[in-house]
Amino acid sequence: MNAIQIKNLHYAYGDKCILKEVNAVFPENKFSVLLGINGGGKSTLFKIIAGLLQDYKGSISICGREINKLRFKDRASLIGFLPQFTQSVFSFTVEEILLTGRTAFSGFAPKKEDRELTHRILEDLSITHLRHKPYTQLSGGEQQIVMIGRLLMQNPKILLLDEPTNHLDVYYQHYLMEKLKEYSENNFTVVAIMHNPTLAFQHADHFCYLHDGCIHTPNNPAEANINLLEKVYNMSFIEFVRDNKKFMLPFGEIG
């Protein structure tokens, strides 16, 4: 089964067309990456999938179910969505932030099993030492890991992540990508927007490209497609392998 299937999707802001005749699938239990330029419609697409934007034409199915027929609780059990920017103005502790991930299921009265799940996720993400620390006092990398943990508290089938490595230092970029790969190998589907081709091609296993409002999926989506990459970014790229790891480096504007 495909985790997400998009058919003939069209979306516009007023008279401005953002997405046109988008057709794509994101396979179940894989780590998929959508590559594309800023302002190209990637975040808009993810907001539609997450149910935050309406008035689109076409259809989107999540695990075989039309998203416009899903109740809020059902959607929360299928998709955990991390937007590009998250901010907390309250000094909630890390543990309290994680518990808010159970709101759709337990309301504002966490159950014993919710707290047990919190402890397991803290351990899995190696952030138990941050349990009682205010979220607002964490580094950017720590905050991002906590927000991934909050998604895991929903126990969704799909992790939908808009630029998860944005503003992270090199350590946290690689740490997070390795964790996401691990989750995709353990019954989660991970779909992420990314701008760093090297990070994407070193960790993910399914790739598609958003260009001019349309999604392009190569014949072999498991391999880097340098022609599509250059088309999307309008730049030339050098591809090389070192220590069995693939690197994609830009070296100049095309034309």
NUVEXSE-159333 format. One record per residue (C-alpha): chain; z, x, y. Coordinates in steps of 0.02 Angstrom, whole numbers, plus 50000, padded with zeros to 5 digits. Each point is the difference from the previous one (the first is absolute). Example, Ala and Ser with C-alpha at 12.3 -4.5 7.8 and 13.67 -1.06 7.14 Angstrom:
2
 ch    pz    px    py
  A 50390 50615 49775
  A 49967 50069 50172
This chain:
255
 ch    pz    px    py
  A 50000 50000 50000
  A 49968 50055 50178
  A 50157 50001 50106
  A 49900 49949 50156
  A 49826 49926 50007
  A 49913 49966 50165
  A 49842 49897 50010
  A 49887 49975 50151
  A 50142 50026 50125
  A 49958 49978 50183
  A 50122 50015 50145
  A 49978 50003 50188
  A 50110 50011 50154
  A 49914 49874 50111
  A 49819 50054 50012
  A 50035 50175 49933
  A 49961 50019 49815
  A 50126 50115 49915
  A 49962 49973 49815
  A 49835 49936 49933
  A 49954 49951 49823
  A 50137 50109 49926
  A 49995 50009 49811
  A 50121 50113 49908
  A 50119 50013 49854
  A 50159 50102 49982
  A 50041 50025 49815
  A 50168 49963 49923
  A 50123 50144 49970
  A 49897 50126 50098
  A 50029 50096 50161
  A 49858 49943 50114
  A 49961 50069 50173
  A 49897 49923 50138
  A 49927 50129 50118
  A 49928 49964 50172
  A 50010 50037 50186
  A 50131 49932 50120
  A 49953 49829 50066
  A 49882 49969 49855
  A 50090 49847 49933
  A 50108 50075 49862
  A 50166 49936 50069
  A 49922 49830 50034
  A 49945 49991 49819
  A 50174 50043 49937
  A 50080 49870 50113
  A 49883 49869 49929
  A 50043 50051 49822
  A 50186 49994 50044
  A 49979 49824 50071
  A 50036 50047 50181
  A 49829 49950 50066
  A 49909 49838 49967
  A 49834 49924 50057
  A 49896 50115 49891
  A 49848 49949 49900
  A 49981 50047 49818
  A 50130 50016 49863
  A 50137 50120 49945
  A 50083 49993 49830
  A 50163 50088 49957
  A 50022 50025 49813
  A 49878 49858 49972
  A 50081 49880 50124
  A 49926 49946 50167
  A 50114 50063 50138
  A 49984 49843 50106
  A 50078 49902 49857
  A 50152 50112 49981
  A 50172 49952 50063
  A 50099 50129 50100
  A 50114 50040 49853
  A 49853 50018 49881
  A 49911 50116 50122
  A 50157 50107 50018
  A 50007 50021 49811
  A 49819 50060 49997
  A 49980 50106 50158
  A 50114 50118 50093
  A 49918 50042 50167
  A 50044 50149 50108
  A 49914 49988 50171
  A 49949 50153 50098
  A 50147 49988 50119
  A 50176 49943 49955
  A 50151 50001 50114
  A 50181 49946 49986
  A 50100 49974 50158
  A 50160 49964 49903
  A 50110 50135 49925
  A 49986 49936 49822
  A 50047 50125 49867
  A 49870 50056 49875
  A 50082 49891 49867
  A 49992 49848 50114
  A 49817 50033 50040
  A 49960 50005 49815
  A 50093 49837 49969
  A 49892 49911 50129
  A 49858 50024 49875
  A 50084 49866 49893
  A 50008 49869 50139
  A 49853 49900 49932
  A 50091 49982 49834
  A 50187 50003 50038
  A 50004 49945 50182
  A 50135 50089 50101
  A 50127 50004 49858
  A 49958 50148 49887
  A 50043 49978 49818
  A 50078 50126 49883
  A 49831 50041 49923
  A 49929 50030 50176
  A 50131 50133 50033
  A 49971 50078 49830
  A 49813 50008 50038
  A 50042 50083 50167
  A 50095 50138 49911
  A 49857 50030 49878
  A 49872 50013 50139
  A 50110 50116 50103
  A 50011 50115 49849
  A 49815 49988 49959
  A 49952 50048 50178
  A 50133 50137 50008
  A 50081 49922 50155
  A 50171 49952 49930
  A 50078 50120 50127
  A 49928 49891 50140
  A 50074 49838 49932
  A 50126 49971 50140
  A 49904 50086 50140
  A 49929 49892 50141
  A 49812 49980 49982
  A 49974 50040 50185
  A 50075 50174 49974
  A 49877 50050 49864
  A 49850 50113 50021
  A 49827 49924 49999
  A 49972 50058 49822
  A 50166 49930 49940
  A 49965 49833 50085
  A 49832 49986 49914
  A 50077 50034 49829
  A 50132 49868 50035
  A 49866 49872 50045
  A 49909 50039 49837
  A 50167 49967 49914
  A 50013 49833 50091
  A 49832 49950 49928
  A 50057 50050 49826
  A 50149 49884 50020
  A 49875 49856 49994
  A 49941 50066 49832
  A 49821 49953 50046
  A 49848 50031 49893
  A 49906 50077 50147
  A 50056 50125 50133
  A 49885 49977 50152
  A 50025 50146 50119
  A 49921 50025 50171
  A 49995 50187 50035
  A 50160 50043 49903
  A 49989 50186 50041
  A 49976 49972 50186
  A 50116 50109 50107
  A 50078 50083 49846
  A 50020 50188 49984
  A 49913 50094 49861
  A 50147 49988 49880
  A 50020 49812 50014
  A 49812 49972 49993
  A 49989 50082 49830
  A 50166 49930 49939
  A 49946 49823 50042
  A 49827 50019 49924
  A 50075 50066 49838
  A 50120 49852 49993
  A 49859 49876 50030
  A 49897 50079 49862
  A 50152 49988 49886
  A 50021 49815 50041
  A 49817 49965 49962
  A 50029 50074 49828
  A 50151 49887 49972
  A 49934 49823 50018
  A 49975 49996 50188
  A 49835 49984 50090
  A 49994 50107 50158
  A 49870 49969 50136
  A 50011 50108 50156
  A 49906 50032 50161
  A 49985 50186 50032
  A 49918 50121 50120
  A 50029 50163 49908
  A 49861 50018 49869
  A 50081 50152 49918
  A 50166 49910 49970
  A 49906 49847 49937
  A 49887 50092 49878
  A 50142 50106 49932
  A 50111 49852 49954
  A 49906 49835 49991
  A 49877 49945 49866
  A 49893 49864 50080
  A 49909 50015 50167
  A 49902 49886 50115
  A 49938 50021 50177
  A 49999 49882 50149
  A 49854 50025 50118
  A 49926 49885 50132
  A 50104 49852 49939
  A 49947 50016 49817
  A 50084 50079 49850
  A 49895 50122 49899
  A 50054 50038 49822
  A 49904 50139 49912
  A 49935 49985 49823
  A 50142 50113 49945
  A 50149 49952 50110
  A 50113 50124 49909
  A 49908 50149 50077
  A 49988 50059 50180
  A 49835 49949 50078
  A 49961 50125 50136
  A 49846 49905 50059
  A 50101 49842 50036
  A 50139 50104 50076
  A 49879 50080 50122
  A 49922 49832 50040
  A 50169 49921 50037
  A 50065 50139 50112
  A 49834 50063 50069
  A 50054 50177 49956
  A 49947 50132 49877
  A 50126 50045 49865
  A 50023 50152 49890
  A 50061 49963 49824
  A 50084 50135 49894
  A 50124 50014 49858
  A 50147 50119 49989
  A 50130 50003 49861
  A 49920 49841 49930
  A 50031 49908 50164
  A 49860 49929 50107
  A 49989 50033 50187
  A 49889 49909 50125
  A 49990 50083 50170
  A 49899 49940 50152
  A 49897 50131 50089
  A 49898 49915 50133
  A 49924 49841 50067
  A 49839 49942 49919
  A 49849 49994 50114
